[in-house]
Amino acid sequence: MEQKQKKRRLFGWFFAVYTFLWIGAAAAGLWLLWGFLEQYDRNSPDMIAKNTAAEIESGSYTLLLQSEELVPDRFFTAEQKEEWLTGYLTGKRISSREVPGEENCYQLSADGEDFAQITLEPDGAKNRYGMQPYRVTKVATSLETVPEIIIHAPEDAIVEVNGVPLTAEDQTGEKITEQAYAGMPEEYVLPAEVTYRLETLAMVPEVSARMEGGSCSVVQQDTVFTVTAEADDTLRKEMETAAVEASHLYARFITQDASRRDLTPYLLGGTEFYDKLAGFYNGWYIDHDSYEFGETTVENFRMYSQDHLSCDVQFVYQVRRGSKIHEFPSAYTLYFIHTKDGWKISSIAVR
């Protein structure tokens, strides 16, 4: 009896030890298998690509922002580029696939549309499982960008793109002079419009401009921006009086009610317009007893530079002869230039 009990105890101990060792071996095996799978998940190029796609789909763009196309530049901060990226990828299914013929190179797609490519390279020695670790060493995005934008602006205007002032290096070298100022004496510089060209931008930027003595407006058509400047209120008030006086004198000069000498103080000497007035014949004009000006409007104070501006003047010029009244709707554009003697008219165009 005692011998049987002893055998049972020995068997129980043996079974317990066997069970313990079996559980231990199983646990060790599972631990090794878990480690192997974890390493595979961490180091396999296929899994790295899949995990990268999952991270991007979850809204983590840290890896993509390492792409050369998304590095902050003169005109776009990291935050702006991430916002651009977020707008493109949010809500889309991100997937990866191996690029045929390219070792460890994977294409990333958003709802089936390719947008980035990643390249993996070995990272150090093999691990204890005999697996070669890999890491992403290159990221290239192929998101749609703006090939170029063109900006036309007065040469004196300070043009900014996303708050960054442009420089002469951004100009194409093309200058278009305002022909209304042609024929001035050589010592005066003609106002010009310059063209800026910026290439390969992440998105269409905000373009603004400013000019001393004026306020600028920007008109956009696709990726072409045109900057124009208008005189500010102070300069408008200063020029309005001179514009009315000069245009009325010019009308009176044509009807022989004012002399060229009366008009001369408003004009810049030595211009083609000034010289033409000397030979202007107005003897054909009808005899009359008096004249009168209707309501006069002055508008469109456009600045071509800090020293050049034009304005449009309109009025009805009434000429009386006895009881008969002749009305002449008059519309002029006056081109002013700022000189050491103040603002002078370089030319007057009839509209």
WODAQUI-V766423 format. One record per residue. N is the residue number from 1. SS is DSSP state (~ for helix, > for strand, _ for the rest). PHI is phi in whole degrees, -180 to 180 (999 if undefined). D_CENTER is the distance of its C-alpha to the mean C-alpha in Angstrom with 1 decimal. Layout:
{{N/SS/PHI/D_CENTER} {N/SS/PHI/D_CENTER}}
//
This chain:
{{1/_/999/100.1} {2/~/-65/98.7} {3/~/-65/97.8} {4/~/-65/95.8} {5/~/-65/93.9} {6/~/-66/93.1} {7/~/-63/91.8} {8/~/-66/89.6} {9/~/-65/88.2} {10/~/-62/87.5} {11/~/-64/85.8} {12/~/-63/83.6} {13/~/-63/82.6} {14/~/-61/81.9} {15/~/-65/79.9} {16/~/-64/77.9} {17/~/-64/77.1} {18/~/-61/76.2} {19/~/-62/74.0} {20/~/-61/72.2} {21/~/-64/71.8} {22/~/-64/70.5} {23/~/-64/68.0} {24/~/-62/67.0} {25/~/-65/66.6} {26/~/-63/64.6} {27/~/-63/62.4} {28/~/-63/61.9} {29/~/-63/61.1} {30/~/-65/58.6} {31/~/-63/57.1} {32/~/-64/56.8} {33/~/-64/55.4} {34/~/-61/52.9} {35/~/-63/51.8} {36/~/-63/51.7} {37/~/-64/49.6} {38/~/-64/47.3} {39/~/-66/46.9} {40/~/-63/46.3} {41/~/-65/43.6} {42/~/-87/42.0} {43/~/-114/42.5} {44/_/-69/42.6} {45/~/-54/39.5} {46/~/-61/39.7} {47/~/-70/39.9} {48/~/-61/37.1} {49/~/-64/34.8} {50/~/-65/36.0} {51/~/-65/35.6} {52/~/-63/32.1} {53/~/-62/31.3} {54/~/-65/33.1} {55/~/-62/31.2} {56/~/-65/27.8} {57/~/-64/29.2} {58/_/-80/30.3} {59/_/103/26.8} {60/_/-98/27.2} {61/_/-112/24.2} {62/_/-56/25.3} {63/_/-66/26.2} {64/~/-62/23.1} {65/~/-70/20.9} {66/~/-83/23.0} {67/_/-63/21.4} {68/~/-58/19.6} {69/~/-69/16.6} {70/~/-110/16.4} {71/_/-69/17.1} {72/_/-54/14.8} {73/_/-131/12.8} {74/_/-58/11.2} {75/_/-108/8.0} {76/_/-133/9.7} {77/_/-79/13.2} {78/~/-61/16.2} {79/~/-65/16.3} {80/~/-66/12.8} {81/~/-71/13.7} {82/~/-67/17.1} {83/~/-63/16.0} {84/~/-62/14.2} {85/~/-65/17.4} {86/~/-61/19.6} {87/~/-62/18.2} {88/~/-82/19.0} {89/~/-99/22.4} {90/_/-58/24.0} {91/_/84/27.2} {92/_/-100/27.4} {93/_/-83/30.5} {94/>/-102/29.8} {95/>/-133/32.4} {96/>/-130/33.2} {97/>/-152/35.2} {98/>/-73/36.5} {99/_/-83/35.0} {100/_/-58/38.1} {101/_/81/39.2} {102/_/-117/37.0} {103/_/-72/38.9} {104/_/56/37.6} {105/>/-120/34.2} {106/>/-130/32.9} {107/>/-97/30.3} {108/>/-103/28.7} {109/>/-129/28.0} {110/>/-115/26.7} {111/_/52/28.9} {112/_/86/29.9} {113/>/-103/26.4} {114/>/-62/25.9} {115/>/-139/23.0} {116/>/-159/24.4} {117/>/-137/27.4} {118/>/-119/29.5} {119/>/-122/32.2} {120/>/-112/35.2} {121/>/-135/37.7} {122/>/-56/41.1} {123/>/-123/41.0} {124/>/80/44.3} {125/>/-81/47.8} {126/>/-66/49.2} {127/_/-85/50.2} {128/_/-67/53.7} {129/_/-92/53.4} {130/_/80/52.7} {131/_/-98/49.1} {132/>/-90/46.3} {133/>/-68/43.4} {134/>/-130/39.8} {135/>/-146/36.4} {136/>/-77/32.8} {137/>/-111/31.8} {138/>/-147/28.7} {139/>/-130/25.9} {140/>/-132/23.5} {141/>/-96/21.1} {142/_/-127/20.3} {143/_/-66/17.8} {144/_/-67/15.7} {145/_/-117/12.4} {146/>/-93/9.9} {147/>/-57/11.9} {148/>/-165/9.6} {149/>/-126/7.1} {150/>/-118/9.1} {151/>/-128/8.9} {152/>/-103/12.4} {153/>/-153/13.5} {154/>/-59/16.9} {155/_/-60/18.0} {156/_/-81/18.9} {157/_/-75/15.7} {158/>/-93/13.9} {159/>/-100/10.1} {160/>/-123/8.1} {161/>/-116/4.8} {162/_/52/6.2} {163/_/85/9.3} {164/>/-103/9.7} {165/>/-64/11.1} {166/_/-82/10.7} {167/_/-120/14.2} {168/~/-62/16.5} {169/~/-67/16.2} {170/~/-85/12.7} {171/>/-83/14.4} {172/>/-82/16.2} {173/>/94/19.3} {174/>/-84/19.6} {175/>/-129/20.7} {176/>/-118/22.0} {177/>/-82/24.5} {178/_/-78/25.4} {179/~/-68/28.8} {180/~/-65/30.2} {181/~/-101/30.7} {182/_/-65/32.4} {183/_/86/36.0} {184/_/-86/35.6} {185/_/-56/37.8} {186/_/-61/36.5} {187/_/-72/36.0} {188/_/-102/33.1} {189/_/-87/29.6} {190/_/-76/27.8} {191/_/-69/24.4} {192/>/-137/21.8} {193/>/-104/18.4} {194/>/-110/16.3} {195/>/-121/13.7} {196/>/-107/11.0} {197/>/-131/10.4} {198/>/-120/8.5} {199/>/-113/10.5} {200/>/50/11.1} {201/>/-106/8.3} {202/_/-61/9.8} {203/_/-157/7.8} {204/_/-68/5.2} {205/_/-87/2.8} {206/_/-92/4.3} {207/>/-110/4.8} {208/>/-137/8.4} {209/>/-155/11.3} {210/>/-149/15.0} {211/>/-146/18.2} {212/_/-62/21.7} {213/_/86/23.9} {214/>/-147/21.4} {215/>/-122/18.7} {216/>/-102/15.4} {217/>/-125/14.0} {218/>/-123/11.0} {219/>/-109/11.9} {220/>/-110/9.9} {221/>/-133/12.1} {222/_/60/11.1} {223/_/-112/8.4} {224/>/-113/9.5} {225/>/-116/8.6} {226/>/-121/11.7} {227/>/-102/12.4} {228/>/-126/16.1} {229/>/-127/18.2} {230/>/-119/21.3} {231/>/-63/24.2} {232/_/-75/24.7} {233/~/-59/28.0} {234/~/-63/30.0} {235/~/-71/29.3} {236/~/-60/29.7} {237/~/-62/33.2} {238/~/-65/34.1} {239/~/-84/33.3} {240/~/-61/34.6} {241/~/-62/38.2} {242/~/-65/38.1} {243/~/-65/36.4} {244/~/-66/39.2} {245/~/-62/42.0} {246/~/-67/40.9} {247/~/-68/40.3} {248/~/-67/43.7} {249/~/-63/45.4} {250/~/-64/43.9} {251/~/-65/45.3} {252/~/-68/48.6} {253/~/-63/48.7} {254/~/-65/48.5} {255/_/-95/51.4} {256/_/65/53.4} {257/_/-102/53.2} {258/_/-152/51.4} {259/_/-97/51.7} {260/~/-62/49.2} {261/~/-63/50.3} {262/~/-65/49.1} {263/~/-85/45.6} {264/~/-54/45.4} {265/_/-58/44.4} {266/_/-91/41.1} {267/>/-104/40.3} {268/_/-89/39.1} {269/_/-71/42.0} {270/_/87/41.9} {271/_/-89/39.3} {272/~/-61/40.0} {273/~/-64/40.0} {274/~/-62/42.4} {275/~/-70/44.7} {276/~/-66/44.8} {277/~/-62/45.9} {278/~/-64/49.0} {279/_/-105/50.1} {280/_/-74/49.0} {281/_/-102/52.0} {282/_/-123/52.4} {283/_/-72/56.1} {284/_/-77/55.7} {285/_/-70/54.6} {286/_/-65/57.0} {287/_/-66/59.4} {288/_/-153/58.6} {289/_/-95/59.8} {290/>/-158/56.7} {291/>/-140/53.0} {292/>/-156/50.7} {293/>/-106/46.9} {294/_/-78/45.6} {295/_/-58/42.6} {296/_/-109/39.8} {297/>/-117/36.1} {298/>/-127/33.4} {299/>/-150/29.8} {300/>/55/26.4} {301/>/-81/26.2} {302/>/-92/23.4} {303/>/-104/22.6} {304/>/-99/22.0} {305/>/-165/22.3} {306/_/-66/24.0} {307/_/-113/27.3} {308/>/-136/26.8} {309/>/-151/26.6} {310/>/-130/28.2} {311/>/-149/29.6} {312/>/-103/31.4} {313/>/-121/35.1} {314/>/-133/37.2} {315/>/-166/40.9} {316/>/-107/44.1} {317/>/-98/46.7} {318/>/-105/50.2} {319/>/-117/53.1} {320/>/-106/56.7} {321/>/-135/59.8} {322/_/66/62.8} {323/_/-93/62.0} {324/>/-97/59.3} {325/>/-117/55.6} {326/>/-107/53.1} {327/>/-105/49.5} {328/>/-126/46.6} {329/>/-61/43.1} {330/>/-121/41.0} {331/>/-143/37.3} {332/>/-126/35.9} {333/>/-115/32.6} {334/>/-102/33.3} {335/>/-107/31.3} {336/>/-103/31.8} {337/>/-135/31.4} {338/>/-89/32.0} {339/>/-120/35.0} {340/_/-65/37.4} {341/_/-102/39.4} {342/>/101/36.7} {343/>/-79/34.8} {344/>/-129/36.4} {345/>/-90/35.9} {346/>/-90/35.3} {347/>/-164/35.7} {348/>/-127/36.3} {349/>/-110/35.3} {350/>/-86/37.2} {351/_/-103/35.2}}
//
